[in-house]
Amino acid sequence: MSLNANKSRLTALTRNLSLRWVETQNYWRDVKSEEFDQRFMQELFPSVNKAAAAVEKARPVRSGPKVGRNDPCPCQSGKKYKHCCGKQ
């Protein structure tokens, strides 16, 4: 699964969770206290933020432009990238 797919999935899950929370909050309004609401949010958001940070951290970092398979290799060997460093 690609990083963009993971990020999109995480965003969709977060949105879905927020919508479900608003829906169920109306049902629980009379039995829960403000303290419970604050504790729930304090427990929920750090884990969502941690997961989002992990997705961002996993993104590859490229110092220059992307090298095409038929371009000369950036290691300056004189070979095409696909026959040198791109061969894995």
PDB file with SEQRES, HELIX, SHEET and CRYST1 records, atoms N, CA, C and O in Angstrom:
SEQRES   1 A   88  MET SER LEU ASN ALA ASN LYS SER ARG LEU THR ALA LEU          
SEQRES   2 A   88  THR ARG ASN LEU SER LEU ARG TRP VAL GLU THR GLN ASN          
SEQRES   3 A   88  TYR TRP ARG ASP VAL LYS SER GLU GLU PHE ASP GLN ARG          
SEQRES   4 A   88  PHE MET GLN GLU LEU PHE PRO SER VAL ASN LYS ALA ALA          
SEQRES   5 A   88  ALA ALA VAL GLU LYS ALA ARG PRO VAL ARG SER GLY PRO          
SEQRES   6 A   88  LYS VAL GLY ARG ASN ASP PRO CYS PRO CYS GLN SER GLY          
SEQRES   7 A   88  LYS LYS TYR LYS HIS CYS CYS GLY LYS GLN                      
HELIX    1 AA1 LEU A    3  TRP A   28  1                                  26    
HELIX    2 AA2 GLU A   34  LYS A   57  1                                  24    
HELIX    3 AA3 TYR A   81  HIS A   83  5                                   3    
CRYST1    1.000    1.000    1.000  90.00  90.00  90.00 P 1           1          
ATOM      1  N   MET A   1       0.851  -1.171   0.000  1.00  0.00           N  
ATOM      2  CA  MET A   1       0.000   0.000   0.000  1.00  0.00           C  
ATOM      3  C   MET A   1       0.901   1.240   0.000  1.00  0.00           C  
ATOM      4  O   MET A   1       1.854   1.302   0.777  1.00  0.00           O  
ATOM      5  N   SER A   2       0.627   2.195  -0.829  1.00  0.00           N  
ATOM      6  CA  SER A   2       1.469   3.380  -0.942  1.00  0.00           C  
ATOM      7  C   SER A   2       1.235   4.323   0.233  1.00  0.00           C  
ATOM      8  O   SER A   2       0.242   4.218   0.953  1.00  0.00           O  
ATOM      9  N   LEU A   3       2.176   5.247   0.405  1.00  0.00           N  
ATOM     10  CA  LEU A   3       2.063   6.214   1.497  1.00  0.00           C  
ATOM     11  C   LEU A   3       0.854   7.118   1.317  1.00  0.00           C  
ATOM     12  O   LEU A   3       0.177   7.459   2.286  1.00  0.00           O  
ATOM     13  N   ASN A   4       0.583   7.508   0.071  1.00  0.00           N  
ATOM     14  CA  ASN A   4      -0.595   8.356  -0.171  1.00  0.00           C  
ATOM     15  C   ASN A   4      -1.874   7.615   0.181  1.00  0.00           C  
ATOM     16  O   ASN A   4      -2.811   8.203   0.721  1.00  0.00           O  
ATOM     17  N   ALA A   5      -1.911   6.320  -0.126  1.00  0.00           N  
ATOM     18  CA  ALA A   5      -3.085   5.522   0.212  1.00  0.00           C  
ATOM     19  C   ALA A   5      -3.222   5.422   1.729  1.00  0.00           C  
ATOM     20  O   ALA A   5      -4.330   5.513   2.257  1.00  0.00           O  
ATOM     21  N   ASN A   6      -2.093   5.233   2.439  1.00  0.00           N  
ATOM     22  CA  ASN A   6      -2.131   5.163   3.901  1.00  0.00           C  
ATOM     23  C   ASN A   6      -2.598   6.487   4.496  1.00  0.00           C  
ATOM     24  O   ASN A   6      -3.406   6.514   5.424  1.00  0.00           O  
ATOM     25  N   LYS A   7      -2.079   7.584   3.950  1.00  0.00           N  
ATOM     26  CA  LYS A   7      -2.475   8.901   4.450  1.00  0.00           C  
ATOM     27  C   LYS A   7      -3.953   9.150   4.189  1.00  0.00           C  
ATOM     28  O   LYS A   7      -4.664   9.655   5.057  1.00  0.00           O  
ATOM     29  N   SER A   8      -4.417   8.793   2.985  1.00  0.00           N  
ATOM     30  CA  SER A   8      -5.832   8.964   2.642  1.00  0.00           C  
ATOM     31  C   SER A   8      -6.705   8.104   3.545  1.00  0.00           C  
ATOM     32  O   SER A   8      -7.760   8.541   4.005  1.00  0.00           O  
ATOM     33  N   ARG A   9      -6.257   6.879   3.793  1.00  0.00           N  
ATOM     34  CA  ARG A   9      -7.020   5.972   4.655  1.00  0.00           C  
ATOM     35  C   ARG A   9      -7.083   6.516   6.080  1.00  0.00           C  
ATOM     36  O   ARG A   9      -8.138   6.481   6.713  1.00  0.00           O  
ATOM     37  N   LEU A  10      -5.943   7.026   6.591  1.00  0.00           N  
ATOM     38  CA  LEU A  10      -5.904   7.590   7.931  1.00  0.00           C  
ATOM     39  C   LEU A  10      -6.810   8.813   8.033  1.00  0.00           C  
ATOM     40  O   LEU A  10      -7.520   8.987   9.023  1.00  0.00           O  
ATOM     41  N   THR A  11      -6.781   9.653   7.011  1.00  0.00           N  
ATOM     42  CA  THR A  11      -7.636  10.842   6.997  1.00  0.00           C  
ATOM     43  C   THR A  11      -9.107  10.438   6.987  1.00  0.00           C  
ATOM     44  O   THR A  11      -9.917  11.010   7.717  1.00  0.00           O  
ATOM     45  N   ALA A  12      -9.450   9.451   6.159  1.00  0.00           N  
ATOM     46  CA  ALA A  12     -10.841   8.988   6.085  1.00  0.00           C  
ATOM     47  C   ALA A  12     -11.282   8.373   7.407  1.00  0.00           C  
ATOM     48  O   ALA A  12     -12.403   8.606   7.857  1.00  0.00           O  
ATOM     49  N   LEU A  13     -10.407   7.589   8.031  1.00  0.00           N  
ATOM     50  CA  LEU A  13     -10.754   6.988   9.321  1.00  0.00           C  
ATOM     51  C   LEU A  13     -10.954   8.051  10.391  1.00  0.00           C  
ATOM     52  O   LEU A  13     -11.865   7.947  11.212  1.00  0.00           O  
ATOM     53  N   THR A  14     -10.105   9.073  10.384  1.00  0.00           N  
ATOM     54  CA  THR A  14     -10.231  10.158  11.356  1.00  0.00           C  
ATOM     55  C   THR A  14     -11.538  10.904  11.159  1.00  0.00           C  
ATOM     56  O   THR A  14     -12.237  11.217  12.123  1.00  0.00           O  
ATOM     57  N   ARG A  15     -11.868  11.190   9.898  1.00  0.00           N  
ATOM     58  CA  ARG A  15     -13.131  11.874   9.598  1.00  0.00           C  
ATOM     59  C   ARG A  15     -14.323  11.030  10.038  1.00  0.00           C  
ATOM     60  O   ARG A  15     -15.270  11.541  10.637  1.00  0.00           O  
ATOM     61  N   ASN A  16     -14.269   9.734   9.736  1.00  0.00           N  
ATOM     62  CA  ASN A  16     -15.340   8.819  10.097  1.00  0.00           C  
ATOM     63  C   ASN A  16     -15.491   8.746  11.620  1.00  0.00           C  
ATOM     64  O   ASN A  16     -16.604   8.746  12.146  1.00  0.00           O  
ATOM     65  N   LEU A  17     -14.357   8.686  12.312  1.00  0.00           N  
ATOM     66  CA  LEU A  17     -14.402   8.637  13.772  1.00  0.00           C  
ATOM     67  C   LEU A  17     -15.002   9.912  14.350  1.00  0.00           C  
ATOM     68  O   LEU A  17     -15.794   9.855  15.291  1.00  0.00           O  
ATOM     69  N   SER A  18     -14.633  11.048  13.799  1.00  0.00           N  
ATOM     70  CA  SER A  18     -15.188  12.318  14.272  1.00  0.00           C  
ATOM     71  C   SER A  18     -16.694  12.382  14.048  1.00  0.00           C  
ATOM     72  O   SER A  18     -17.433  12.834  14.923  1.00  0.00           O  
ATOM     73  N   LEU A  19     -17.154  11.930  12.879  1.00  0.00           N  
ATOM     74  CA  LEU A  19     -18.590  11.934  12.604  1.00  0.00           C  
ATOM     75  C   LEU A  19     -19.346  11.002  13.542  1.00  0.00           C  
ATOM     76  O   LEU A  19     -20.415  11.341  14.051  1.00  0.00           O  
ATOM     77  N   ARG A  20     -18.765   9.809  13.763  1.00  0.00           N  
ATOM     78  CA  ARG A  20     -19.412   8.865  14.682  1.00  0.00           C  
ATOM     79  C   ARG A  20     -19.444   9.417  16.094  1.00  0.00           C  
ATOM     80  O   ARG A  20     -20.415   9.215  16.823  1.00  0.00           O  
ATOM     81  N   TRP A  21     -18.385  10.115  16.483  1.00  0.00           N  
ATOM     82  CA  TRP A  21     -18.354  10.690  17.824  1.00  0.00           C  
ATOM     83  C   TRP A  21     -19.457  11.723  17.985  1.00  0.00           C  
ATOM     84  O   TRP A  21     -20.124  11.744  19.020  1.00  0.00           O  
ATOM     85  N   VAL A  22     -19.665  12.570  17.003  1.00  0.00           N  
ATOM     86  CA  VAL A  22     -20.713  13.588  17.081  1.00  0.00           C  
ATOM     87  C   VAL A  22     -22.089  12.923  17.162  1.00  0.00           C  
ATOM     88  O   VAL A  22     -22.958  13.367  17.911  1.00  0.00           O  
ATOM     89  N   GLU A  23     -22.274  11.855  16.382  1.00  0.00           N  
ATOM     90  CA  GLU A  23     -23.567  11.160  16.413  1.00  0.00           C  
ATOM     91  C   GLU A  23     -23.830  10.522  17.776  1.00  0.00           C  
ATOM     92  O   GLU A  23     -24.919  10.666  18.332  1.00  0.00           O  
ATOM     93  N   THR A  24     -22.851   9.830  18.303  1.00  0.00           N  
ATOM     94  CA  THR A  24     -23.057   9.148  19.582  1.00  0.00           C  
ATOM     95  C   THR A  24     -23.063  10.111  20.760  1.00  0.00           C  
ATOM     96  O   THR A  24     -23.634   9.812  21.809  1.00  0.00           O  
ATOM     97  N   GLN A  25     -22.438  11.251  20.590  1.00  0.00           N  
ATOM     98  CA  GLN A  25     -22.409  12.252  21.662  1.00  0.00           C  
ATOM     99  C   GLN A  25     -23.831  12.691  22.024  1.00  0.00           C  
ATOM    100  O   GLN A  25     -24.131  12.923  23.195  1.00  0.00           O  
ATOM    101  N   ASN A  26     -24.688  12.803  21.038  1.00  0.00           N  
ATOM    102  CA  ASN A  26     -26.076  13.193  21.297  1.00  0.00           C  
ATOM    103  C   ASN A  26     -26.791  12.158  22.172  1.00  0.00           C  
ATOM    104  O   ASN A  26     -27.594  12.519  23.032  1.00  0.00           O  
ATOM    105  N   TYR A  27     -26.498  10.861  21.949  1.00  0.00           N  
ATOM    106  CA  TYR A  27     -27.123   9.818  22.744  1.00  0.00           C  
ATOM    107  C   TYR A  27     -26.571   9.780  24.166  1.00  0.00           C  
ATOM    108  O   TYR A  27     -27.298   9.486  25.115  1.00  0.00           O  
ATOM    109  N   TRP A  28     -25.302  10.074  24.303  1.00  0.00           N  
ATOM    110  CA  TRP A  28     -24.650   9.960  25.610  1.00  0.00           C  
ATOM    111  C   TRP A  28     -24.703  11.245  26.431  1.00  0.00           C  
ATOM    112  O   TRP A  28     -24.282  11.262  27.587  1.00  0.00           O  
ATOM    113  N   ARG A  29     -25.208  12.296  25.850  1.00  0.00           N  
ATOM    114  CA  ARG A  29     -25.158  13.614  26.483  1.00  0.00           C  
ATOM    115  C   ARG A  29     -25.664  13.584  27.929  1.00  0.00           C  
ATOM    116  O   ARG A  29     -25.074  14.214  28.807  1.00  0.00           O  
ATOM    117  N   ASP A  30     -26.748  12.857  28.173  1.00  0.00           N  
ATOM    118  CA  ASP A  30     -27.324  12.867  29.520  1.00  0.00           C  
ATOM    119  C   ASP A  30     -26.561  11.966  30.500  1.00  0.00           C  
ATOM    120  O   ASP A  30     -26.682  12.166  31.709  1.00  0.00           O  
ATOM    121  N   VAL A  31     -25.790  10.996  30.035  1.00  0.00           N  
ATOM    122  CA  VAL A  31     -25.113  10.087  30.958  1.00  0.00           C  
ATOM    123  C   VAL A  31     -23.626  10.363  31.106  1.00  0.00           C  
ATOM    124  O   VAL A  31     -22.998   9.825  32.018  1.00  0.00           O  
ATOM    125  N   LYS A  32     -23.057  11.163  30.262  1.00  0.00           N  
ATOM    126  CA  LYS A  32     -21.626  11.431  30.381  1.00  0.00           C  
ATOM    127  C   LYS A  32     -21.391  12.833  30.911  1.00  0.00           C  
ATOM    128  O   LYS A  32     -22.247  13.712  30.803  1.00  0.00           O  
ATOM    129  N   SER A  33     -20.252  13.016  31.468  1.00  0.00           N  
ATOM    130  CA  SER A  33     -19.918  14.325  32.015  1.00  0.00           C  
ATOM    131  C   SER A  33     -18.912  15.033  31.102  1.00  0.00           C  
ATOM    132  O   SER A  33     -18.348  14.416  30.198  1.00  0.00           O  
ATOM    133  N   GLU A  34     -18.698  16.279  31.334  1.00  0.00           N  
ATOM    134  CA  GLU A  34     -17.716  17.063  30.585  1.00  0.00           C  
ATOM    135  C   GLU A  34     -16.319  16.488  30.787  1.00  0.00           C  
ATOM    136  O   GLU A  34     -15.483  16.529  29.884  1.00  0.00           O  
ATOM    137  N   GLU A  35     -16.079  15.962  31.962  1.00  0.00           N  
ATOM    138  CA  GLU A  35     -14.767  15.365  32.259  1.00  0.00           C  
ATOM    139  C   GLU A  35     -14.493  14.163  31.352  1.00  0.00           C  
ATOM    140  O   GLU A  35     -13.379  14.002  30.855  1.00  0.00           O  
ATOM    141  N   PHE A  36     -15.510  13.318  31.138  1.00  0.00           N  
ATOM    142  CA  PHE A  36     -15.353  12.163  30.262  1.00  0.00           C  
ATOM    143  C   PHE A  36     -15.035  12.613  28.832  1.00  0.00           C  
ATOM    144  O   PHE A  36     -14.169  12.042  28.169  1.00  0.00           O  
ATOM    145  N   ASP A  37     -15.738  13.631  28.376  1.00  0.00           N  
ATOM    146  CA  ASP A  37     -15.519  14.172  27.040  1.00  0.00           C  
ATOM    147  C   ASP A  37     -14.078  14.632  26.876  1.00  0.00           C  
ATOM    148  O   ASP A  37     -13.437  14.322  25.871  1.00  0.00           O  
ATOM    149  N   GLN A  38     -13.568  15.362  27.847  1.00  0.00           N  
ATOM    150  CA  GLN A  38     -12.196  15.858  27.775  1.00  0.00           C  
ATOM    151  C   GLN A  38     -11.194  14.701  27.814  1.00  0.00           C  
ATOM    152  O   GLN A  38     -10.214  14.710  27.069  1.00  0.00           O  
ATOM    153  N   ARG A  39     -11.428  13.711  28.671  1.00  0.00           N  
ATOM    154  CA  ARG A  39     -10.518  12.564  28.752  1.00  0.00           C  
ATOM    155  C   ARG A  39     -10.503  11.786  27.439  1.00  0.00           C  
ATOM    156  O   ARG A  39      -9.444  11.374  26.968  1.00  0.00           O  
ATOM    157  N   PHE A  40     -11.676  11.590  26.854  1.00  0.00           N  
ATOM    158  CA  PHE A  40     -11.760  10.859  25.593  1.00  0.00           C  
ATOM    159  C   PHE A  40     -10.956  11.565  24.502  1.00  0.00           C  
ATOM    160  O   PHE A  40     -10.181  10.937  23.780  1.00  0.00           O  
ATOM    161  N   MET A  41     -11.151  12.873  24.393  1.00  0.00           N  
ATOM    162  CA  MET A  41     -10.442  13.642  23.372  1.00  0.00           C  
ATOM    163  C   MET A  41      -8.937  13.660  23.645  1.00  0.00           C  
ATOM    164  O   MET A  41      -8.140  13.593  22.709  1.00  0.00           O  
ATOM    165  N   GLN A  42      -8.545  13.750  24.901  1.00  0.00           N  
ATOM    166  CA  GLN A  42      -7.122  13.748  25.239  1.00  0.00           C  
ATOM    167  C   GLN A  42      -6.472  12.410  24.912  1.00  0.00           C  
ATOM    168  O   GLN A  42      -5.290  12.370  24.570  1.00  0.00           O  
ATOM    169  N   GLU A  43      -7.212  11.329  25.010  1.00  0.00           N  
ATOM    170  CA  GLU A  43      -6.678  10.012  24.675  1.00  0.00           C  
ATOM    171  C   GLU A  43      -6.693   9.770  23.167  1.00  0.00           C  
ATOM    172  O   GLU A  43      -5.802   9.104  22.641  1.00  0.00           O  
ATOM    173  N   LEU A  44      -7.682  10.295  22.479  1.00  0.00           N  
ATOM    174  CA  LEU A  44      -7.846  10.035  21.049  1.00  0.00           C  
ATOM    175  C   LEU A  44      -6.841  10.789  20.187  1.00  0.00           C  
ATOM    176  O   LEU A  44      -6.164  10.188  19.352  1.00  0.00           O  
ATOM    177  N   PHE A  45      -6.742  12.082  20.381  1.00  0.00           N  
ATOM    178  CA  PHE A  45      -5.967  12.890  19.453  1.00  0.00           C  
ATOM    179  C   PHE A  45      -4.468  12.634  19.472  1.00  0.00           C  
ATOM    180  O   PHE A  45      -3.856  12.703  18.407  1.00  0.00           O  
ATOM    181  N   PRO A  46      -3.832  12.344  20.597  1.00  0.00           N  
ATOM    182  CA  PRO A  46      -2.404  12.020  20.519  1.00  0.00           C  
ATOM    183  C   PRO A  46      -2.117  10.798  19.652  1.00  0.00           C  
ATOM    184  O   PRO A  46      -1.124  10.784  18.926  1.00  0.00           O  
ATOM    185  N   SER A  47      -2.966   9.775  19.713  1.00  0.00           N  
ATOM    186  CA  SER A  47      -2.726   8.588  18.891  1.00  0.00           C  
ATOM    187  C   SER A  47      -2.965   8.886  17.412  1.00  0.00           C  
ATOM    188  O   SER A  47      -2.250   8.360  16.558  1.00  0.00           O  
ATOM    189  N   VAL A  48      -3.947   9.712  17.097  1.00  0.00           N  
ATOM    190  CA  VAL A  48      -4.179  10.099  15.701  1.00  0.00           C  
ATOM    191  C   VAL A  48      -3.007  10.942  15.201  1.00  0.00           C  
ATOM    192  O   VAL A  48      -2.532  10.743  14.083  1.00  0.00           O  
ATOM    193  N   ASN A  49      -2.546  11.872  16.017  1.00  0.00           N  
ATOM    194  CA  ASN A  49      -1.410  12.709  15.623  1.00  0.00           C  
ATOM    195  C   ASN A  49      -0.150  11.880  15.447  1.00  0.00           C  
ATOM    196  O   ASN A  49       0.638  12.128  14.534  1.00  0.00           O  
ATOM    197  N   LYS A  50       0.048  10.885  16.327  1.00  0.00           N  
ATOM    198  CA  LYS A  50       1.215  10.018  16.237  1.00  0.00           C  
ATOM    199  C   LYS A  50       1.179   9.218  14.931  1.00  0.00           C  
ATOM    200  O   LYS A  50       2.203   9.067  14.264  1.00  0.00           O  
ATOM    201  N   ALA A  51       0.003   8.711  14.569  1.00  0.00           N  
ATOM    202  CA  ALA A  51      -0.140   7.938  13.335  1.00  0.00           C  
ATOM    203  C   ALA A  51       0.091   8.829  12.112  1.00  0.00           C  
ATOM    204  O   ALA A  51       0.737   8.408  11.153  1.00  0.00           O  
ATOM    205  N   ALA A  52      -0.425  10.041  12.141  1.00  0.00           N  
ATOM    206  CA  ALA A  52      -0.228  10.970  11.022  1.00  0.00           C  
ATOM    207  C   ALA A  52       1.247  11.344  10.890  1.00  0.00           C  
ATOM    208  O   ALA A  52       1.761  11.456   9.777  1.00  0.00           O  
ATOM    209  N   ALA A  53       1.933  11.536  12.024  1.00  0.00           N  
ATOM    210  CA  ALA A  53       3.363  11.851  11.993  1.00  0.00           C  
ATOM    211  C   ALA A  53       4.165  10.686  11.423  1.00  0.00           C  
ATOM    212  O   ALA A  53       5.138  10.898  10.700  1.00  0.00           O  
ATOM    213  N   ALA A  54       3.762   9.458  11.744  1.00  0.00           N  
ATOM    214  CA  ALA A  54       4.459   8.282  11.216  1.00  0.00           C  
ATOM    215  C   ALA A  54       4.312   8.196   9.709  1.00  0.00           C  
ATOM    216  O   ALA A  54       5.260   7.828   9.014  1.00  0.00           O  
ATOM    217  N   VAL A  55       3.134   8.533   9.194  1.00  0.00           N  
ATOM    218  CA  VAL A  55       2.920   8.524   7.745  1.00  0.00           C  
ATOM    219  C   VAL A  55       3.789   9.595   7.093  1.00  0.00           C  
ATOM    220  O   VAL A  55       4.411   9.339   6.062  1.00  0.00           O  
ATOM    221  N   GLU A  56       3.840  10.785   7.678  1.00  0.00           N  
ATOM    222  CA  GLU A  56       4.659  11.863   7.129  1.00  0.00           C  
ATOM    223  C   GLU A  56       6.141  11.507   7.181  1.00  0.00           C  
ATOM    224  O   GLU A  56       6.884  11.797   6.243  1.00  0.00           O  
ATOM    225  N   LYS A  57       6.573  10.878   8.275  1.00  0.00           N  
ATOM    226  CA  LYS A  57       7.979  10.520   8.456  1.00  0.00           C  
ATOM    227  C   LYS A  57       8.406   9.450   7.460  1.00  0.00           C  
ATOM    228  O   LYS A  57       9.559   9.440   7.028  1.00  0.00           O  
ATOM    229  N   ALA A  58       7.513   8.564   7.094  1.00  0.00           N  
ATOM    230  CA  ALA A  58       7.827   7.467   6.191  1.00  0.00           C  
ATOM    231  C   ALA A  58       7.951   7.913   4.735  1.00  0.00           C  
ATOM    232  O   ALA A  58       8.395   7.140   3.886  1.00  0.00           O  
ATOM    233  N   ARG A  59       7.570   9.121   4.451  1.00  0.00           N  
ATOM    234  CA  ARG A  59       7.640   9.637   3.090  1.00  0.00           C  
ATOM    235  C   ARG A  59       9.101   9.739   2.647  1.00  0.00           C  
ATOM    236  O   ARG A  59       9.920  10.265   3.400  1.00  0.00           O  
ATOM    237  N   PRO A  60       9.458   9.254   1.452  1.00  0.00           N  
ATOM    238  CA  PRO A  60      10.850   9.316   1.001  1.00  0.00           C  
ATOM    239  C   PRO A  60      11.305  10.759   0.770  1.00  0.00           C  
ATOM    240  O   PRO A  60      10.534  11.608   0.320  1.00  0.00           O  
ATOM    241  N   VAL A  61      12.557  11.009   1.083  1.00  0.00           N  
ATOM    242  CA  VAL A  61      13.120  12.342   0.903  1.00  0.00           C  
ATOM    243  C   VAL A  61      14.101  12.278  -0.262  1.00  0.00           C  
ATOM    244  O   VAL A  61      15.048  11.492  -0.244  1.00  0.00           O  
ATOM    245  N   ARG A  62      13.874  13.087  -1.247  1.00  0.00           N  
ATOM    246  CA  ARG A  62      14.727  13.107  -2.432  1.00  0.00           C  
ATOM    247  C   ARG A  62      15.418  14.460  -2.485  1.00  0.00           C  
ATOM    248  O   ARG A  62      14.752  15.494  -2.427  1.00  0.00           O  
ATOM    249  N   SER A  63      16.755  14.472  -2.594  1.00  0.00           N  
ATOM    250  CA  SER A  63      17.488  15.733  -2.594  1.00  0.00           C  
ATOM    251  C   SER A  63      17.413  16.454  -3.935  1.00  0.00           C  
ATOM    252  O   SER A  63      17.480  17.682  -3.980  1.00  0.00           O  
ATOM    253  N   GLY A  64      17.279  15.719  -5.006  1.00  0.00           N  
ATOM    254  CA  GLY A  64      17.225  16.335  -6.333  1.00  0.00           C  
ATOM    255  C   GLY A  64      16.031  15.841  -7.105  1.00  0.00           C  
ATOM    256  O   GLY A  64      15.149  15.183  -6.552  1.00  0.00           O  
ATOM    257  N   PRO A  65      15.999  16.160  -8.397  1.00  0.00           N  
ATOM    258  CA  PRO A  65      14.878  15.689  -9.212  1.00  0.00           C  
ATOM    259  C   PRO A  65      14.945  14.170  -9.391  1.00  0.00           C  
ATOM    260  O   PRO A  65      16.013  13.568  -9.282  1.00  0.00           O  
ATOM    261  N   LYS A  66      13.811  13.573  -9.663  1.00  0.00           N  
ATOM    262  CA  LYS A  66      13.731  12.130  -9.851  1.00  0.00           C  
ATOM    263  C   LYS A  66      14.545  11.723 -11.079  1.00  0.00           C  
ATOM    264  O   LYS A  66      14.496  12.370 -12.126  1.00  0.00           O  
ATOM    265  N   VAL A  67      15.297  10.627 -10.918  1.00  0.00           N  
ATOM    266  CA  VAL A  67      16.135  10.126 -12.014  1.00  0.00           C  
ATOM    267  C   VAL A  67      15.321   9.107 -12.802  1.00  0.00           C  
ATOM    268  O   VAL A  67      14.773   8.162 -12.233  1.00  0.00           O  
ATOM    269  N   GLY A  68      15.248   9.307 -14.118  1.00  0.00           N  
ATOM    270  CA  GLY A  68      14.553   8.361 -14.977  1.00  0.00           C  
ATOM    271  C   GLY A  68      15.401   7.131 -15.229  1.00  0.00           C  
ATOM    272  O   GLY A  68      16.623   7.182 -15.088  1.00  0.00           O  
ATOM    273  N   ARG A  69      14.776   6.035 -15.596  1.00  0.00           N  
ATOM    274  CA  ARG A  69      15.509   4.779 -15.812  1.00  0.00           C  
ATOM    275  C   ARG A  69      16.563   4.902 -16.910  1.00  0.00           C  
ATOM    276  O   ARG A  69      17.628   4.292 -16.813  1.00  0.00           O  
ATOM    277  N   ASN A  70      16.282   5.678 -17.944  1.00  0.00           N  
ATOM    278  CA  ASN A  70      17.215   5.797 -19.067  1.00  0.00           C  
ATOM    279  C   ASN A  70      18.152   6.995 -18.958  1.00  0.00           C  
ATOM    280  O   ASN A  70      18.942   7.240 -19.870  1.00  0.00           O  
ATOM    281  N   ASP A  71      18.079   7.742 -17.863  1.00  0.00           N  
ATOM    282  CA  ASP A  71      18.985   8.869 -17.643  1.00  0.00           C  
ATOM    283  C   ASP A  71      20.347   8.362 -17.186  1.00  0.00           C  
ATOM    284  O   ASP A  71      20.454   7.250 -16.670  1.00  0.00           O  
ATOM    285  N   PRO A  72      21.386   9.169 -17.371  1.00  0.00           N  
ATOM    286  CA  PRO A  72      22.693   8.769 -16.836  1.00  0.00           C  
ATOM    287  C   PRO A  72      22.634   8.657 -15.320  1.00  0.00           C  
ATOM    288  O   PRO A  72      21.920   9.414 -14.662  1.00  0.00           O  
ATOM    289  N   CYS A  73      23.383   7.712 -14.770  1.00  0.00           N  
ATOM    290  CA  CYS A  73      23.355   7.482 -13.327  1.00  0.00           C  
ATOM    291  C   CYS A  73      23.972   8.672 -12.589  1.00  0.00           C  
ATOM    292  O   CYS A  73      24.995   9.198 -13.026  1.00  0.00           O  
ATOM    293  N   PRO A  74      23.361   9.110 -11.466  1.00  0.00           N  
ATOM    294  CA  PRO A  74      23.892  10.244 -10.711  1.00  0.00           C  
ATOM    295  C   PRO A  74      25.252   9.945 -10.049  1.00  0.00           C  
ATOM    296  O   PRO A  74      25.928  10.874  -9.605  1.00  0.00           O  
ATOM    297  N   CYS A  75      25.659   8.679  -9.977  1.00  0.00           N  
ATOM    298  CA  CYS A  75      26.965   8.356  -9.373  1.00  0.00           C  
ATOM    299  C   CYS A  75      28.104   8.618 -10.361  1.00  0.00           C  
ATOM    300  O   CYS A  75      29.274   8.431 -10.028  1.00  0.00           O  
ATOM    301  N   GLN A  76      27.756   9.053 -11.577  1.00  0.00           N  
ATOM    302  CA  GLN A  76      28.700   9.433 -12.632  1.00  0.00           C  
ATOM    303  C   GLN A  76      29.559   8.264 -13.108  1.00  0.00           C  
ATOM    304  O   GLN A  76      30.736   8.438 -13.424  1.00  0.00           O  
ATOM    305  N   SER A  77      28.962   7.071 -13.157  1.00  0.00           N  
ATOM    306  CA  SER A  77      29.684   5.901 -13.651  1.00  0.00           C  
ATOM    307  C   SER A  77      29.701   5.858 -15.176  1.00  0.00           C  
ATOM    308  O   SER A  77      30.493   5.127 -15.771  1.00  0.00           O  
ATOM    309  N   GLY A  78      28.840   6.630 -15.798  1.00  0.00           N  
ATOM    310  CA  GLY A  78      28.738   6.621 -17.249  1.00  0.00           C  
ATOM    311  C   GLY A  78      27.684   5.649 -17.755  1.00  0.00           C  
ATOM    312  O   GLY A  78      27.388   5.627 -18.950  1.00  0.00           O  
ATOM    313  N   LYS A  79      27.113   4.846 -16.865  1.00  0.00           N  
ATOM    314  CA  LYS A  79      26.084   3.884 -17.252  1.00  0.00           C  
ATOM    315  C   LYS A  79      24.712   4.526 -17.110  1.00  0.00           C  
ATOM    316  O   LYS A  79      24.549   5.562 -16.467  1.00  0.00           O  
ATOM    317  N   LYS A  80      23.723   3.874 -17.735  1.00  0.00           N  
ATOM    318  CA  LYS A  80      22.348   4.298 -17.507  1.00  0.00           C  
ATOM    319  C   LYS A  80      21.962   3.920 -16.082  1.00  0.00           C  
ATOM    320  O   LYS A  80      22.479   2.956 -15.517  1.00  0.00           O  
ATOM    321  N   TYR A  81      21.051   4.691 -15.517  1.00  0.00           N  
ATOM    322  CA  TYR A  81      20.606   4.450 -14.142  1.00  0.00           C  
ATOM    323  C   TYR A  81      20.073   3.040 -13.963  1.00  0.00           C  
ATOM    324  O   TYR A  81      20.329   2.407 -12.938  1.00  0.00           O  
ATOM    325  N   LYS A  82      19.326   2.533 -14.955  1.00  0.00           N  
ATOM    326  CA  LYS A  82      18.713   1.210 -14.819  1.00  0.00           C  
ATOM    327  C   LYS A  82      19.744   0.089 -14.791  1.00  0.00           C  
ATOM    328  O   LYS A  82      19.448  -1.001 -14.301  1.00  0.00           O  
ATOM    329  N   HIS A  83      20.950   0.332 -15.308  1.00  0.00           N  
ATOM    330  CA  HIS A  83      21.998  -0.689 -15.301  1.00  0.00           C  
ATOM    331  C   HIS A  83      23.003  -0.463 -14.176  1.00  0.00           C  
ATOM    332  O   HIS A  83      23.946  -1.241 -14.026  1.00  0.00           O  
ATOM    333  N   CYS A  84      22.818   0.574 -13.397  1.00  0.00           N  
ATOM    334  CA  CYS A  84      23.789   0.888 -12.337  1.00  0.00           C  
ATOM    335  C   CYS A  84      23.087   0.888 -10.977  1.00  0.00           C  
ATOM    336  O   CYS A  84      22.759  -0.171 -10.441  1.00  0.00           O  
ATOM    337  N   CYS A  85      22.864   2.063 -10.433  1.00  0.00           N  
ATOM    338  CA  CYS A  85      22.270   2.193  -9.093  1.00  0.00           C  
ATOM    339  C   CYS A  85      20.785   1.857  -9.041  1.00  0.00           C  
ATOM    340  O   CYS A  85      20.250   1.577  -7.969  1.00  0.00           O  
ATOM    341  N   GLY A  86      20.122   1.881 -10.182  1.00  0.00           N  
ATOM    342  CA  GLY A  86      18.699   1.568 -10.225  1.00  0.00           C  
ATOM    343  C   GLY A  86      18.428   0.082 -10.286  1.00  0.00           C  
ATOM    344  O   GLY A  86      17.273  -0.341 -10.248  1.00  0.00           O  
ATOM    345  N   LYS A  87      19.465  -0.706 -10.379  1.00  0.00           N  
ATOM    346  CA  LYS A  87      19.320  -2.162 -10.481  1.00  0.00           C  
ATOM    347  C   LYS A  87      19.302  -2.731  -9.066  1.00  0.00           C  
ATOM    348  O   LYS A  87      20.329  -2.775  -8.390  1.00  0.00           O  
ATOM    349  N   GLN A  88      18.126  -3.163  -8.631  1.00  0.00           N  
ATOM    350  CA  GLN A  88      18.033  -3.694  -7.265  1.00  0.00           C  
ATOM    351  C   GLN A  88      17.293  -4.982  -7.247  1.00  0.00           C  
ATOM    352  O   GLN A  88      17.116  -5.577  -6.184  1.00  0.00           O  
TER     353      GLN A  88                                                      
END                                                                             
